[in-house]
């Protein structure tokens, strides 16, 4: 894994951070399959570069250890051992699994890290995507149940052959939160972390005040429908307006409902959630998107300290206090 980690670090490392203005620095790179950017304050260029390297080194180790796409990752080892052996896990994955326990309960099972059998079945990256047979979908659904995953302190076991986990539903957002913790450990007071439009910020931008973030318009991608101002908050968006395919006159988005095994089929297009952490914002956004516009909005209204915007193909609605963040 060390060799994989070094290769990932070299791929991410694009040079020294750019001096943004007034003691702020910016670094951009690709990690976890997405574009990433971090803007932060530092008292001198050397400190800024040290923090940049620390971010990249941690992300390289994180991806090498927990990506399902890498054969020598810990996640891949767990999946290969399904139905057979226990696998030792580290404290980082133990912490993520504890978060998975909480959000699996909080979302009544809609957030489920064991959905990989379904994800593999619905291949959206194929040149000509197909709709799987009902029988294949049902077999995959029968393998999806986070509550069946056996856990003891420092080890895990998937009890049935064919079961598989993927932390993609929590990993990117968890990484955003960890980078903020790294910044705070180093005394960095001002930072904006953006990993594939999942963001968390703290302190102030170079111009002062709150950080200002644009929300992409799901009916006009590439353009913003609103700007929001944030301090010590995160925002994440879940939607299928970028990734979907049409077959036989029916639209199939990339977000799957683990309860049915099929992509969500309602009129929803995107849900943006503002919450105290990026992990929470991301999971709540995806859960609400799966539930659908009406049930999803009601679910979000019940979530303490979370506010949200819900877009369908015909209208946009919000939780009661979402407008307090809009510029």
N, C-alpha and C positions, 0 to 999 in steps of 0.2 A: 504493500500500500504506500510505502514511503516514496517509491519511484513515481507512482501515479500522482501523489501529492505534489512532488517537485514539478512534474510536467504541467499540472493544473496551475501552479503558482507562476511558472514561466509564461504560460499562455495568458494569464490575467495581467501580468506585470507589464504595463505599457510606458513606464517611466515615471519621473517625478510628478507630484501634484502640481496643477496649475495654480498660480496665485490669482485668486478671484478679485479681492479688493479688501483693503482695510484690515489685514491680518486674517483673512479667510482664504481657504484653499479648496480646490475641487479636484477630485479624481474620478475618472470614468473607466469602466472595464466591463467585461462579460463574465458572468458566473452563473451557475445553475441554469444555463440555457437562456439567459435573459440579459438585457442591457442594465447596467447598474451605475449609479452615480452617488457620490457622497460629497457634501459641502460642509466644511467645518472650520472652526477658528483654531489658530495655533499661535503661540508666542514667537516662533521663529521657523524658518524653512526646514531646518533639520528635524525639529519636532513633528512638523507636518508630514515629512517623508517617513519618519519612523512609524507614525500612526498608519499611514497608507500601507506600508509593508506589513504591519501587524494585521490589518483588515484582510489583505490578500492571503497571508499565510493561514489565518484562521479559516477563511472561506475555502481555500484549497484543501485543508484537512477535513473540513466539514463535508465537502462534496465527495472527496475520496472515500470517506468512511460511510456515508449515508445515501449515496446515489444508487438507485436501482439499476441504472444504466451501466454501471461499472462492475465487471465480473468479480473483482477482488474486494468489493466493499462489504461492510458488515451486513448491510441490508440484503445483499445478494446471497451471502452465506446463510442468513436466516431463512431466506426463501428456498434455497437448495435443500435445506435440512427439514423442510415441511414433512410432517408425518413420520419423522424419524428421531432426530437428536435435539437435545437442548443446545443452545448457543449462548456463550458468554457475551455480555454486552457491557459497554462502558457507562460512566456516570452521565454523560451527555445524552445518550440514547435513553437511559433510564428516566431522565428528566423529561424528555420529549414524550415518552410513553405515559408518564403521569399526566401530562397535559392532554394527551389523547384520551385517557380515561375520563378526565373531567368534561371535555367537550363532547365526547361520545354520549355521556349522560345528559349534558346540558341541551344537546340537540336531539334528544330522543332517538339516537342511533343514526341520524342522517350523516353526521361526520363519522366516517369509518375508515381507518387507515388500511383495512384489509380488502379494499376494493380492487386490488391489482388484477385479479382474474377477469373482472369486467372490463377494466381499462385496456387490457391486452386484446380482449375480444373485439372491442370497438376501435379499429385501427384508423384513426383520422389522418394519419400521415401517408396512408396508401395512395397511390396515384389514382386508383378508382375505388373509393371506399364502398363497402357493401354493408347491408344490414344483416347481422347474424341470425341464424335460425332460432326460433323460440326455445327449442330444446337446449341449444348451446347456452343461451342466456340463462335459462333456469338452472343449468348445472353450475354456471359461474356464480349465480346468486346464492346457491346453496353453500358456497365456499366463503361467502362474505359474512363475517360476524366477529367484530372485535372482542366481544365478550368470551368467545371460545379460545382466544389466544392465552396460552398458559404462561404465567410469569412468576418467578421467584426473584428475590433480591440478586441482581447481577446476572440474570440469565432469562432466556425466553424460549418458547417452543411453539411452533405452529402444529396443532395436533393432527391435522389431516393433510394427506398428500394433495397437492394442487393449490393449497392456500398460499397466499403471498401478500406481503405488505408493501406499502409505498408511502413514504412520509411527504410526498409532494404536496399534499393538502395542508401541510403545516410548516414544511421545511424552510421555504423562502421567507415567510413571515417571521418565523422563529429566528432566522439569521439576522433579519433587520433588528429585532429586539436585542440580540446578543451584541451586535455592533454598537448599538447605543450604550449598552452596559460597558463595553470596552472603552468607549469615549469617556464615560463618566468616571471610570477607574483611573483614567489619565488626567482628569481635571479639565477636560474639554467641555465648555459650558454651552456652546452653540453648534448645532449640527442638524443636517437634514439628510436622511438616508432614503434612497429611492432604488429599490430592486424590482424592476419590471412593473413600475407604477404601484407597487405596494410600498408605502412610505411611513416613516416615523420621524418626528422632529422634536427638538428641544432647544430652549433658549430663543435667540433672535437671529434673523438674517443680517447681512452686512449693512443694509439700510435702516435697521432697527425695527421695532414693532414685532408683529407676529410673522411667521412664515406663511407665504402665499402659494397655494397649490391649485392648479387647474384640474378640472374633472372632464374627462373625454366624453364627447357626445356619442352615445351608442348608435344614433341614427345618422351621424356624420363623422365617422372616425377620423382622427387627426385634428379635429377641432374641439374646443372646450365649450361646454354649455354653461359652466359657472366656475368661479374661483372661490376658494374657501381659505380662511385664515386659521392657523393652528399654532398652539403652543403646548408642548408636552402631550401631544396626541398623535395618533396614527390614523391612516386612512387606507382602505383596500377596496378594490372593486372586483366583483365577480360577474361574468356575463359570457354569452356565447356569440356576440356579434362579430368577433374576429375569427373564431374557429367553428365552422359548421359545414355541412354539405347538404345538398338536396338530391333526393332520389325518388322517382315516381311521384313528383309533385309535393313531397313532404320534406320538411326541414328537420335536420338532425344536428343539434348542438353538441359540443364536446363535453358538457357537464352531465354526468350520469347520476340518476337517482338510485342509490344502492338498494332501496326497497323494492324496486321493480326490475332493475337491470337495464332500463332504457334511458336514453337522454330525456331531459325535461322537455315537455311538449306544450307548455303554456305560452302565453304571449309575452312573457318577461324577456327583457333584453339585457339589463344590467342592474346590479345593486351595489351602491357605494356606502360603506360603513365607516364612521368615525368612532374610534374607541381608544381606551387608554393604552393598549398595546397593539402591535401589528398582528400578532398571532390571533388575538381576539377579533380584530377587525376582519381579517381574512376568513376565518372560520364562520363568523356570523354572516358575512356577505354571501358566501357559498351556500350556507344552510338556507338563508332567506330566498336565494335564487331558486333553489330546488323546491322549496315549499310553494313558490308562486307568488304573484303580486299581492294578493289579499291576505293569505295566511302568513306569507313572509313578512309583510309590514306589521301584522299583529304580533308576530314573534319578536320582531325588533323593538316594538314598543315595550315589550316586557323585559328587555335587556338593560340592566342598570348601567348608566354612563355611556351608552351607545346611541348614536343618532345615525339616520340613514336616508338615502334617496333611492327610490325604486322607479326604474324606467320599464315601460312596456313598448310594444310597437305603436301604441296610440296615445299614451299619456305618461306623465311623470308625477309622482307623489312622494311625500316625505313624512318622516316622523315629526312629532310636534315641535321639537327644538332644533331640528336640522338647520333651519333658516338663521339661527344665531351665529352659525359659522360662515354663512355666505357673504361674500364681499359686496 
